[in-house]
Amino acid sequence: MSAIEIRDLSKSFGPVRAVDGVSFTVESGTITGYLGPNGAGKTTTLRSLLGLVTADSGSALVNGRRYVELDRPLSEVGAVLEATNFHPGRTAYNHLRVLCTAAKLPRARVGEALEQVGLADVAGKRVLGFSMGMRQRLALATALIGDPKVYILDEPANGLDPAGIQWLRGFMRHLAHERGAAVLVSSHVLAEVEQIVDNVVIIAKGRLVRQGTLAELVSNGGAPVIRVRTPKPEALRPALERHGAQVEAVGDVLRVTGLDVEGIGGIALDERILLTEMTQERGDLQQVFLELTGEQTGEGRA
Ligand SMILES: Nc1ncnc2c1ncn2[C@@H]1O[C@H](COP(=O)(O)OP(=O)(O)OP(=O)(O)O)[C@@H](O)[C@H]1O
């Protein structure tokens, strides 16, 4: 059973088909980036998982069950949704204490969760004076309160400064890779999550356009390019071309497409040509993302 399972999920708001037949899963111990431009349907999908949106058809399950069927929801799934509203007059501590009481969780969890998100020092301060970044951390603390093993985070980096984003990345890694949690994190900015996600699901106009690992996303977006350095480029180049490669010379480096690393290495060995470097160029992920989501201009990005 997958920690998160979305199957054939569809939801319309009047004439707008916000989510249109979307299916994907998130496994324990992994981070999945749910990516797409503004209005793509990300929030609607995540809200369906949390029982806040009733789907027209299909299902959105956490630990094999609908959210309303979970016995102890806060201990099974933690969520950070966009535009979380906190009562401004309440302290950070009291926010979490209310949650703990309602969910019959031990009071000690309040301090632990505040500690985990770095808000222990301001536990007694009213949320009124909190910066956007502090509110995001408090939202994360509410997600953590029941120590769940599934996390649904909608644009959690919003309002965080670069140091905050760096911290958030480390935190998500810790949850998934050290604590074995399943993390589903949405973003409309690929660069925000590309360093940490194991898998990517891309959605545009309500439809799933691509899913897989980051590496698959790049290699499907264009033929991989291998950079090859050799003291004898003039000898290697024709040899590679005889084997069907396209070769471009940039200084003393050959940029090779149409052959993989093993193929190039084998040819060099046969020809007794020394190679001093061979690396696969990283494709331009952002470009692939923009192409897939039809956002060529990048307008609407933060
Ligand atoms: N409650 C609602 N009533 C009417 N339309 C809605 C509602 N919720 C979402 N929509 C519409 O559904 C579409 C998908 O919205 P959704 O918020 O799921 O996208 P998103 O990918 O999360 O975008 P963003 O990054 O801007 O939050 C949009 O066209 C949006 O206007």
PDBQT file of the ligand as one rigid body, heavy atoms in Angstrom, charges set to zero:
ROOT
HETATM    1  N1  LIG A 401     -13.172  26.800  -4.663  1.00  0.00    +0.000 N 
HETATM    2  C1  LIG A 401     -13.015  27.081  -5.962  1.00  0.00    +0.000 A 
HETATM    3  N2  LIG A 401     -13.998  27.637  -6.681  1.00  0.00    +0.000 NA
HETATM    4  C2  LIG A 401     -13.858  27.915  -7.995  1.00  0.00    +0.000 A 
HETATM    5  N3  LIG A 401     -12.740  27.659  -8.699  1.00  0.00    +0.000 NA
HETATM    6  C3  LIG A 401     -11.712  27.101  -8.052  1.00  0.00    +0.000 A 
HETATM    7  C4  LIG A 401     -11.786  26.781  -6.644  1.00  0.00    +0.000 A 
HETATM    8  N4  LIG A 401     -10.612  26.218  -6.275  1.00  0.00    +0.000 NA
HETATM    9  C5  LIG A 401      -9.834  26.200  -7.381  1.00  0.00    +0.000 A 
HETATM   10  N5  LIG A 401     -10.485  26.725  -8.440  1.00  0.00    +0.000 N 
HETATM   11  C6  LIG A 401      -9.966  26.824  -9.819  1.00  0.00    +0.000 C 
HETATM   12  O1  LIG A 401      -9.417  25.570 -10.164  1.00  0.00    +0.000 OA
HETATM   13  C7  LIG A 401      -8.207  25.716 -10.907  1.00  0.00    +0.000 C 
HETATM   14  C8  LIG A 401      -7.074  24.996 -10.180  1.00  0.00    +0.000 C 
HETATM   15  O2  LIG A 401      -6.783  25.694  -8.974  1.00  0.00    +0.000 OA
HETATM   16  P1  LIG A 401      -5.725  25.197  -7.898  1.00  0.00    +0.000 P 
HETATM   17  O3  LIG A 401      -5.762  26.176  -6.775  1.00  0.00    +0.000 OA
HETATM   18  O4  LIG A 401      -5.967  23.785  -7.594  1.00  0.00    +0.000 OA
HETATM   19  O5  LIG A 401      -4.374  25.342  -8.695  1.00  0.00    +0.000 OA
HETATM   20  P2  LIG A 401      -2.872  25.395  -8.169  1.00  0.00    +0.000 P 
HETATM   21  O6  LIG A 401      -2.090  24.565  -9.086  1.00  0.00    +0.000 OA
HETATM   22  O7  LIG A 401      -2.844  25.071  -6.736  1.00  0.00    +0.000 OA
HETATM   23  O8  LIG A 401      -2.488  26.900  -8.375  1.00  0.00    +0.000 OA
HETATM   24  P3  LIG A 401      -1.691  27.907  -7.405  1.00  0.00    +0.000 P 
HETATM   25  O9  LIG A 401      -0.248  27.586  -7.546  1.00  0.00    +0.000 OA
HETATM   26  O10 LIG A 401      -2.043  29.240  -8.007  1.00  0.00    +0.000 OA
HETATM   27  O11 LIG A 401      -2.243  27.716  -6.024  1.00  0.00    +0.000 OA
HETATM   28  C9  LIG A 401      -7.986  27.218 -11.063  1.00  0.00    +0.000 C 
HETATM   29  O12 LIG A 401      -8.505  27.602 -12.312  1.00  0.00    +0.000 OA
HETATM   30  C10 LIG A 401      -8.798  27.800  -9.929  1.00  0.00    +0.000 C 
HETATM   31  O13 LIG A 401      -9.246  29.085 -10.264  1.00  0.00    +0.000 OA
ENDROOT
TORSDOF 0
